[in-house]
Amino acid sequence: MKYVKPKKFLGQHFLIDDQIAEKIINLVSDKTKYILELGPGTGALTKHIIKKHYSAKYIELDSESVAYLKVKYSEIKDNIIKDDFLKLDLKNIHPFPFALVGNFPYNISSQILFKILENKNLITEMIGMFQKEVAERIVAKKGKKKGVISIFTQAFYDVEYCFSIGNNKFSPPPKVDSAVIKIQRNNVKRLKCDEKIFNHVVKTAFNQRRKTLKNALKSFNLSYCKEINRLLTLRAEELSVNDFILISLNVRKNNK
Protein backbone atom coordinates (compact mmCIF):
# COMPACT_ATOMS: atom_id res chain seq x y z
CA MET A 1 0.00 0.00 0.00
CA LYS A 2 1.33 3.43 -0.93
CA TYR A 3 2.73 5.51 1.93
CA VAL A 4 0.91 8.78 2.61
CA LYS A 5 3.28 11.73 2.60
CA PRO A 6 2.42 14.29 5.30
CA LYS A 7 1.58 17.64 3.72
CA LYS A 8 2.79 20.79 5.40
CA PHE A 9 0.10 23.00 3.86
CA LEU A 10 -2.56 20.80 5.46
CA GLY A 11 -0.80 20.85 8.83
CA GLN A 12 -0.47 17.04 8.83
CA HIS A 13 1.47 15.42 11.66
CA PHE A 14 0.45 11.77 11.83
CA LEU A 15 0.16 10.18 15.28
CA ILE A 16 2.39 7.09 15.37
CA ASP A 17 1.83 5.88 18.95
CA ASP A 18 -0.94 3.28 19.02
CA GLN A 19 -1.33 3.34 22.80
CA ILE A 20 -2.00 7.07 22.75
CA ALA A 21 -4.49 6.62 19.89
CA GLU A 22 -6.39 4.02 21.90
CA LYS A 23 -6.26 6.23 24.99
CA ILE A 24 -7.86 9.09 23.04
CA ILE A 25 -10.76 6.97 21.79
CA ASN A 26 -11.28 5.54 25.28
CA LEU A 27 -12.09 9.10 26.41
CA VAL A 28 -15.32 9.03 24.39
CA SER A 29 -18.29 8.86 26.76
CA ASP A 30 -19.98 5.49 27.21
CA LYS A 31 -23.36 6.83 26.07
CA THR A 32 -21.99 8.01 22.71
CA LYS A 33 -23.31 6.20 19.64
CA TYR A 34 -22.36 8.53 16.80
CA ILE A 35 -18.89 9.79 16.01
CA LEU A 36 -17.43 12.13 13.43
CA GLU A 37 -13.67 11.90 13.01
CA LEU A 38 -12.00 14.95 11.58
CA GLY A 39 -8.81 14.41 9.62
CA PRO A 40 -8.25 10.65 10.02
CA GLY A 41 -5.05 10.83 7.96
CA THR A 42 -3.62 7.31 7.98
CA GLY A 43 -6.15 5.96 10.48
CA ALA A 44 -4.37 6.05 13.85
CA LEU A 45 -7.64 6.87 15.63
CA THR A 46 -9.86 5.35 12.96
CA LYS A 47 -8.93 1.76 13.69
CA HIS A 48 -9.90 2.15 17.35
CA ILE A 49 -13.22 3.76 16.39
CA ILE A 50 -13.91 0.75 14.15
CA LYS A 51 -13.08 -1.68 16.96
CA LYS A 52 -15.70 -0.09 19.20
CA HIS A 53 -18.41 -0.38 16.53
CA TYR A 54 -19.58 3.22 16.64
CA SER A 55 -21.78 4.60 13.92
CA ALA A 56 -19.08 6.83 12.44
CA LYS A 57 -18.23 9.10 9.56
CA TYR A 58 -14.81 10.41 8.62
CA ILE A 59 -14.01 13.78 7.05
CA GLU A 60 -10.70 14.07 5.24
CA LEU A 61 -9.55 16.78 2.84
CA ASP A 62 -6.40 15.05 1.60
CA SER A 63 -7.04 12.92 -1.51
CA GLU A 64 -4.04 10.70 -0.80
CA SER A 65 -5.24 9.95 2.73
CA VAL A 66 -8.76 9.22 1.47
CA ALA A 67 -7.41 6.70 -1.06
CA TYR A 68 -5.23 5.09 1.62
CA LEU A 69 -8.09 4.79 4.12
CA LYS A 70 -10.45 3.25 1.57
CA VAL A 71 -7.94 0.46 0.94
CA LYS A 72 -6.69 0.02 4.51
CA TYR A 73 -10.15 0.14 6.07
CA SER A 74 -12.42 -0.93 3.25
CA GLU A 75 -15.32 -1.56 5.64
CA ILE A 76 -15.75 2.20 6.16
CA LYS A 77 -15.10 3.38 2.59
CA ASP A 78 -18.72 4.53 2.13
CA ASN A 79 -18.50 6.66 5.28
CA ILE A 80 -15.39 8.60 4.28
CA ILE A 81 -16.21 12.12 3.14
CA LYS A 82 -13.64 14.07 1.16
CA ASP A 83 -14.37 17.68 2.06
CA ASP A 84 -13.38 20.69 4.12
CA PHE A 85 -14.86 20.43 7.61
CA LEU A 86 -14.97 24.20 8.00
CA LYS A 87 -17.22 24.57 4.95
CA LEU A 88 -19.61 21.70 5.64
CA ASP A 89 -23.18 21.95 6.88
CA LEU A 90 -22.83 19.40 9.66
CA LYS A 91 -26.58 18.84 9.93
CA ASN A 92 -26.48 17.30 6.47
CA ILE A 93 -23.55 15.07 7.39
CA HIS A 94 -24.79 13.87 10.78
CA PRO A 95 -28.40 14.78 11.66
CA PHE A 96 -28.09 13.15 15.10
CA PRO A 97 -26.05 14.58 18.01
CA PHE A 98 -22.51 13.22 17.83
CA ALA A 99 -19.03 13.29 19.34
CA LEU A 100 -16.26 14.92 17.33
CA VAL A 101 -12.79 13.40 17.61
CA GLY A 102 -9.54 14.08 15.86
CA ASN A 103 -5.88 14.97 15.72
CA PHE A 104 -6.67 18.48 14.53
CA PRO A 105 -4.42 20.46 12.16
CA TYR A 106 -2.88 23.07 14.43
CA ASN A 107 -3.02 25.81 11.80
CA ILE A 108 -6.84 25.79 11.89
CA SER A 109 -7.53 24.51 15.41
CA SER A 110 -9.15 27.75 16.61
CA GLN A 111 -11.40 27.80 13.54
CA ILE A 112 -12.40 24.21 14.28
CA LEU A 113 -13.36 25.17 17.82
CA PHE A 114 -15.51 28.07 16.63
CA LYS A 115 -17.18 25.68 14.16
CA ILE A 116 -17.95 23.42 17.13
CA LEU A 117 -19.51 26.35 18.99
CA GLU A 118 -21.65 27.19 15.95
CA ASN A 119 -22.92 23.60 16.10
CA LYS A 120 -23.05 23.29 19.88
CA ASN A 121 -26.50 21.71 19.89
CA LEU A 122 -25.31 19.01 17.51
CA ILE A 123 -21.84 18.27 18.94
CA THR A 124 -22.32 16.74 22.39
CA GLU A 125 -18.62 16.32 23.08
CA MET A 126 -15.23 16.76 21.50
CA ILE A 127 -12.04 14.86 22.19
CA GLY A 128 -9.28 16.54 20.25
CA MET A 129 -5.55 16.98 19.88
CA PHE A 130 -4.36 20.58 19.92
CA GLN A 131 -1.12 22.44 20.20
CA LYS A 132 -0.47 22.36 23.95
CA GLU A 133 -0.55 26.15 24.29
CA VAL A 134 -3.96 26.34 22.59
CA ALA A 135 -5.30 23.46 24.69
CA GLU A 136 -4.23 25.27 27.86
CA ARG A 137 -6.03 28.42 26.74
CA ILE A 138 -9.27 26.56 25.98
CA VAL A 139 -9.47 24.97 29.43
CA ALA A 140 -8.05 27.92 31.45
CA LYS A 141 -10.39 29.11 34.18
CA LYS A 142 -8.09 31.76 35.62
CA GLY A 143 -4.79 33.48 34.94
CA LYS A 144 -3.02 34.85 31.91
CA LYS A 145 -3.85 31.87 29.67
CA LYS A 146 -7.55 32.60 30.00
CA GLY A 147 -8.97 34.44 27.00
CA VAL A 148 -11.83 34.82 24.55
CA ILE A 149 -11.67 31.18 23.47
CA SER A 150 -11.82 30.05 27.13
CA ILE A 151 -14.97 32.05 27.88
CA PHE A 152 -16.78 31.19 24.64
CA THR A 153 -16.09 27.46 25.06
CA GLN A 154 -16.84 27.28 28.78
CA ALA A 155 -20.16 29.09 28.30
CA PHE A 156 -21.53 25.96 26.63
CA TYR A 157 -19.14 23.12 27.47
CA ASP A 158 -17.48 21.57 30.51
CA VAL A 159 -13.76 21.41 29.74
CA GLU A 160 -11.03 18.97 30.76
CA TYR A 161 -7.31 18.87 30.05
CA CYS A 162 -6.64 15.15 29.59
CA PHE A 163 -2.92 14.69 28.91
CA SER A 164 0.14 16.11 27.15
CA ILE A 165 2.01 14.47 24.26
CA GLY A 166 5.61 15.02 23.20
CA ASN A 167 6.45 15.79 19.59
CA ASN A 168 8.27 12.44 19.17
CA LYS A 169 4.89 10.69 18.96
CA PHE A 170 4.21 12.16 15.50
CA SER A 171 5.53 11.89 11.98
CA PRO A 172 6.85 14.38 11.11
CA PRO A 173 7.45 15.71 14.66
CA PRO A 174 5.79 19.13 15.10
CA LYS A 175 7.88 21.95 16.55
CA VAL A 176 5.55 22.17 19.54
CA ASP A 177 4.18 19.83 22.18
CA SER A 178 0.59 18.67 21.94
CA ALA A 179 -2.27 17.98 24.31
CA VAL A 180 -5.59 16.18 24.27
CA ILE A 181 -8.61 17.91 25.75
CA LYS A 182 -12.21 16.87 26.18
CA ILE A 183 -15.20 19.18 26.18
CA GLN A 184 -18.73 18.03 27.01
CA ARG A 185 -21.92 19.95 26.36
CA ASN A 186 -23.37 21.44 29.53
CA ASN A 187 -27.05 22.17 30.25
CA VAL A 188 -27.02 25.74 28.94
CA LYS A 189 -29.42 25.86 25.99
CA ARG A 190 -28.93 29.60 25.47
CA LEU A 191 -27.29 32.39 27.41
CA LYS A 192 -29.39 34.51 29.75
CA CYS A 193 -28.34 37.57 27.80
CA ASP A 194 -28.10 38.73 24.20
CA GLU A 195 -25.36 36.51 22.73
CA LYS A 196 -24.14 39.19 20.32
CA ILE A 197 -23.68 41.63 23.18
CA PHE A 198 -21.96 38.93 25.24
CA ASN A 199 -19.53 38.17 22.41
CA HIS A 200 -18.80 41.87 21.93
CA VAL A 201 -18.19 42.45 25.63
CA VAL A 202 -15.88 39.43 25.97
CA LYS A 203 -13.81 40.31 22.88
CA THR A 204 -13.50 43.96 23.89
CA ALA A 205 -12.48 43.06 27.46
CA PHE A 206 -9.73 40.67 26.35
CA ASN A 207 -8.49 42.93 23.56
CA GLN A 208 -7.41 45.28 26.36
CA ARG A 209 -6.74 42.64 28.97
CA ARG A 210 -4.12 44.67 30.87
CA LYS A 211 -6.71 47.31 31.69
CA THR A 212 -9.42 47.06 34.30
CA LEU A 213 -12.85 46.55 32.80
CA LYS A 214 -13.80 50.09 33.75
CA ASN A 215 -11.31 51.29 31.12
CA ALA A 216 -11.56 48.39 28.69
CA LEU A 217 -15.36 48.68 28.45
CA LYS A 218 -15.67 52.46 28.59
CA SER A 219 -17.23 52.51 25.10
CA PHE A 220 -20.22 50.53 26.44
CA ASN A 221 -23.29 52.25 27.81
CA LEU A 222 -23.65 50.34 31.08
CA SER A 223 -26.31 50.45 33.73
CA TYR A 224 -24.35 50.62 36.97
CA CYS A 225 -25.11 48.81 40.20
CA LYS A 226 -23.03 47.60 43.14
CA GLU A 227 -22.12 44.28 41.50
CA ILE A 228 -21.28 45.84 38.12
CA ASN A 229 -19.10 48.43 39.84
CA ARG A 230 -17.22 45.63 41.62
CA LEU A 231 -16.61 43.73 38.36
CA LEU A 232 -15.34 46.85 36.62
CA THR A 233 -12.43 47.03 39.06
CA LEU A 234 -11.17 43.66 37.77
CA ARG A 235 -9.36 42.56 34.60
CA ALA A 236 -10.94 40.27 32.00
CA GLU A 237 -9.01 37.18 33.09
CA GLU A 238 -10.51 37.49 36.59
CA LEU A 239 -14.12 37.17 35.41
CA SER A 240 -16.21 34.02 35.05
CA VAL A 241 -18.70 33.27 32.29
CA ASN A 242 -21.51 34.34 34.62
CA ASP A 243 -19.73 37.62 35.36
CA PHE A 244 -19.60 38.41 31.65
CA ILE A 245 -23.29 37.50 31.34
CA LEU A 246 -24.12 39.91 34.17
CA ILE A 247 -22.23 42.74 32.48
CA SER A 248 -23.91 41.92 29.15
CA LEU A 249 -27.34 42.11 30.80
CA ASN A 250 -26.48 45.62 31.93
CA VAL A 251 -25.44 46.95 28.53
CA ARG A 252 -28.06 49.39 27.29
CA LYS A 253 -29.64 48.58 23.93
CA ASN A 254 -27.76 51.18 21.90
CA ASN A 255 -24.60 49.09 22.29
CA LYS A 256 -25.91 46.14 20.24
N, C-alpha and C positions, 0 to 999 in steps of 0.2 A: 504494500500500500504506500502511496506517495506521501512523503513527509510534508507537513504543513509548515511553511516558513512564516515565522512571526513578522507581522507588518507594523513598522513603527508608526505610520500615519493612522493606523487604527488603534494604537495604544496597546497592542497585544503583548502580554507577558504570560505565557502558559504555565499554570500550576503543575508542578511535576512531583509533588509529594502526595501519594495516595492516602496516607493516614489523615493528612489535613483535609483533603477533599471529602473523605468520609465523615470527619468531624463536623465539617460545615453542614452537610446534608442532615446529620443527626440533630442539628439545632432547629430544624423545621418542627413546628408544633404537631403533637400527636393527632389533633383534630383536622389537620390540613388534608384535603383531598386533591386539590388542583394546584399545579405548580407551573410557573412560567420561568424558564431559565433564559437569562440574557447573556449572550455572548459565550456559548458553550465551547467555542474554539476547537480543541481536539478531544473534548469529552471527559475531562478530569472529574467534573461534578456530575456530568450526564450519566455516567455508568452507575453511580450510586443512586441517582433518581430512579433509573430503570429498575434497579434491584428492589426498591421499595414499592414498586407498582403504583406510583402516583399516576393520575391522569395529568399528563404534562405536554407542554408545547415549548419549542425552543426557537429563539429568535437570534439569527446570526447574519451579520452583514457581509462577511468575507466569503466569497464564492468558493475559494479553495477549502476553507473549513467546512462549508456546507457539503461539498462533494465528499470530503473525508468522512464526515459523520454519517452520511447516507450509506457508505460502504461498511464502515466500522460498526455502526449500530443500525442495521437495516430495519430492525423492528420498529424504529421511530421515524423512518424516512418521511412518512406522510404528515408528521407533526413538526417538521423543521420548516421554519418560515425564514426565507431570505429577505430581510428588510431592515430598515433603520428604526430601532425602538422609539427614538425621540419623535418620529413622524407618524407613528401608528396610532390609530384609534383603538385603544385596548379593549373597548367594549365589543368590538367586532372580532377580536382575536379570542377573548376569553370572557363570555358573558356572565360567568359565575365568579364570585369572590375567590381570589387566589393568592398564593404566596409567590413573591418574586425572589429568585436566588441568582447569584452570579458572581464571577470574578470580574468586576466592572472595569472598563477602560478608565484609567485615572484622568485622562484629559477631558472626559465628559462626565465625571462622577457627580458633580454638583447639578448638572442638567438632568441627570438621571433621577436624582433625589427630588428635584422640583417636579419632574414628570410623575413621580410617585405621589407627591402631594396633590397634584391635579386630579389624580385617580384614587384618592384616599378612601373612597367608599367602595372601591373595587379591590384594592390591594390590602389584604388583611395583615400581612406581615412581609418583612423583607429581611433576608439574610444575605449580606453582601460584603465583598472584599473591596476595601478602599485604601488609598494612600493613608498611612497611619495618622498623619497630621489632620487630614480631612475627617477621618473617623473620630478623632478626639474632639474636633469642633462640633460634630453632629451630636455627640452624647454629653457635651459639657453642660453642667448645670450651674456652674459658678466659675469665676476667674476669667483670665484674659483670653482663654480659648473659646469662651462663650460668644456667640455672635448671631447674626440674622438666621443662619441655617439651623442653629440650635433651637431658637425660639419657634421658628416655623414648623420644624419637625416635631418638637415636643408638645406643640399645641394639639396635635392629633395622634401622636404615637408615643408609647412607652419605649424608651431607648435603653440598650444594653451594649456595653463594650465587651466582646466575647474573648478575643485573644489576639496577640500580635504575631506577625510572621516575618521572618528575615528574608532578605532578597535572594538568598541562595536556594529558595524553594521554588524558583521560577526560571523559565527559559524564554527569552534571555533575562538575566537578573535586572530588575528595575534599579534605578539609582536611589530609591527610597525604600524604607520599610513599609510593610502593609499591616492591615488589621481587619478583622472580621467583626462586624456589628450586627445586631438584630434589633429591628423595630417592630412593635406590635400595635395594631390599631387600638386606641383607647375608646372610651364610651362617648366622646364628644362628637355629636352629629354635626353641630355648627357652633361657631363661637357666639358668645353672648353679646357681641358687638358687631358693628359693620366691619366685615373682613377687609375691605379695601382701606378703611381708615386704620385698622390694626396693622396691616402690612406697611402702610406709609409711616406710621409712628415708629414701628420697629426698625425699618430701614434708616429713617432719619436719625434715630437715637444712636444706632451703631455706626453710622457714617461719621459721627462726631463723638466717638466713644470716650475720649479723654475728658470731655466736658460733662458737667452735671446735666441732668435732663432739663433743668430750668433754662440753661443756655442752649442746649442741643435742640430743644423743642420750642424755642421762642417764636417760631413762625406759626405755631398752632394757636388757635383761639380756644383756650381751655376754660372750662368752668372750674373754679378753684374750690377746694374744701380741705379739711384738715389732712385727710389721707393723701390727696393729690399733692398737697404742699410737701408732705413728708417724702413722697416718691421723687419729687423734683430735686431734692437735695442729693440724690444718688446718681451713679453712673449706670449706663445701660446694662453692663454685665452683672450688676447687682439685683436686677429685677427678674421676677418670675414671669411665666406666661400670664398668670392671673393679674399681675401688676400691670402688664401692658394692656390687658383687656380693660382694666379699670380706667387707665388713662384714656384709652380709645373711646370709652363710654362717655367721657367728659370732654371730648372734642366737639365743639359746636359745628353745626351742619355746614357752614361755609368753608370748612377745611376738607371736604370730601374730595 
